[in-house]
Amino acid sequence: MSQQEATERESNSDPIQSVVQKLADSITESINSQDFDAASTKTNLLFPLIEVQGRYSGRPPIPDEIKAMQKDMGDMHTEMDKIGDRLKIYTFVARMIPLILIVGAIVAYSFYGMVTHMAPQSLVQYLAPITGLAGAVIGYWFGRQGAGS
C-alpha cells in the first residue's frame, strides 16, 4: 500500500489527522524547495492542529455526537410527556376524590334525613351551606382545570 493510499484511509477515519498529515508533508516539500518562510508559517500552523488532534482523538465524530444528543433529547421529551400525562391523571384523580366524597355525603345525609323523618327545614338548614361551599370549590377546581392548571 502506498503512502497516499494510507493517507487517504486515515483521512476517512480522522479528518484532523489527515489535515495534520498533509500539512506535515507540505512542510517537507517547502524545506526541500528551500522556502524556509513557508516552512516556518506551516510549522506555526501545525502545532495548534496537533494540539487539537490530541484533544479530540478517540472521540466520536461531531455528527455522531450531535445525533446522540438529538436522540437523548428526544428520549427526554418523551419522558417529560409521560410525566405530564401522569400528572394530568393524578390531578384529575385528586379533584375527583373530594367531589365523590362531597356528593356521597350529601346523598347519604339526605337518605338519613328521610329514614329518620327529619323535618325538611332542618335538613335544608344543614345541607344548604355544605352544598354551596362544595359547589364553589368544585366550580373553582374544574374551572382551573379548563384554564390549564
C-alpha positions in Angstrom: 0.0 0.0 0.0 1.4 3.4 -1.0 1.8 6.4 1.4 -1.0 8.2 -0.5 -3.4 5.3 0.0 -2.6 5.1 3.7 -3.1 8.9 4.0 -6.5 8.6 2.2 -7.5 5.7 4.5 -6.6 7.8 7.6 -8.4 10.8 6.2 -11.6 8.8 6.2 -11.2 7.7 9.8 -9.9 11.0 11.3 -10.3 14.3 9.4 -8.0 16.3 11.8 -5.2 13.7 11.3 -5.4 13.9 7.6 -5.1 17.7 7.7 -2.1 17.3 10.0 -0.5 14.8 7.7 -1.0 16.9 4.6 0.4 20.0 6.4 3.5 18.0 7.6 4.0 16.7 4.0 3.8 20.3 2.7 6.4 21.4 5.3 8.8 18.7 4.0 8.2 19.9 0.4 8.8 23.5 1.5 12.1 22.6 3.2 13.2 20.6 0.1 12.5 23.6 -2.1 14.3 25.8 0.4 11.3 28.0 1.0 12.0 28.5 4.7 9.4 31.3 5.2 6.6 28.9 4.0 8.0 26.1 6.1 8.0 28.4 9.2 4.5 29.5 8.6 3.3 26.0 8.0 5.1 24.8 11.2 3.3 27.5 13.2 0.0 26.2 11.9 1.0 22.6 12.5 1.5 22.8 16.3 -2.1 24.0 17.1 -3.5 21.4 14.9 -1.5 18.7 16.7 -2.8 20.0 20.0 -6.4 19.9 18.6 -5.9 16.4 17.3 -4.6 15.3 20.8 -7.6 16.8 22.5 -10.2 15.2 20.2 -8.5 11.9 19.4 -10.6 8.9 20.4 -13.8 10.9 20.5 -16.6 10.1 18.1 -17.0 12.4 15.1 -19.1 15.5 15.8 -22.1 14.5 13.6 -22.3 11.2 15.6 -22.2 13.3 18.8 -25.0 15.5 17.5 -27.1 12.5 16.5 -26.6 11.0 20.0 -27.5 14.3 21.7 -30.6 14.6 19.5 -31.6 11.1 20.4 -31.1 11.8 24.1 -33.1 15.0 23.8 -35.9 13.1 22.0 -35.9 10.5 24.8 -36.0 13.3 27.4 -39.0 14.9 25.7 -40.8 11.5 25.6 -40.2 11.0 29.3 -41.4 14.6 30.0 -44.6 13.9 28.0 -45.1 10.7 30.0 -44.6 12.6 33.3 -47.0 15.3 32.1 -49.7 12.7 31.2 -49.3 11.1 34.6 -49.5 14.4 36.3 -52.8 15.2 34.5 -54.2 11.8 35.7 -53.1 12.4 39.3 -54.6 15.9 39.2 -57.9 14.6 37.8 -58.0 11.9 40.5 -57.1 14.4 43.2 -60.1 16.5 42.1 -62.5 13.6 41.7 -62.0 12.1 45.1 -63.3 15.2 47.0 -66.1 15.6 44.5 -67.2 12.0 45.0 -66.9 12.3 48.8 -69.0 15.5 48.9 -71.7 14.1 46.6 -71.8 10.9 48.6 -72.1 12.8 51.9 -74.9 14.9 50.6 -76.8 11.9 49.2 -76.2 9.9 52.4 -77.3 12.8 54.6 -80.4 13.2 52.5 -81.3 9.5 52.9 -80.5 9.7 56.7 -83.0 12.6 56.9 -85.7 10.6 55.1 -85.1 7.5 57.2 -85.2 9.4 60.5 -88.2 11.5 59.3 -86.2 14.7 59.8 -88.2 17.9 59.1 -87.3 19.3 55.6 -86.4 22.6 57.1 -83.8 21.0 59.4 -82.4 19.0 56.5 -82.1 22.1 54.3 -80.6 24.1 57.2 -77.7 21.7 57.3 -77.3 20.8 53.7 -77.5 24.3 52.1 -74.2 25.7 53.4 -72.4 22.4 52.6 -73.8 22.3 49.1 -73.0 26.0 48.5 -69.4 25.6 49.6 -69.0 22.3 47.7 -70.3 24.0 44.6 -67.9 26.9 44.9 -64.9 24.6 45.5 -65.8 22.2 42.7 -66.5 25.1 40.3 -63.1 26.6 41.1 -61.3 23.3 40.6 -62.9 22.4 37.3 -62.7 25.9 36.1 -59.0 26.0 36.7 -58.6 22.6 35.0 -60.0 24.1 31.8 -57.6 27.0 32.2 -54.6 24.7 32.1 -53.8 24.2 35.8 
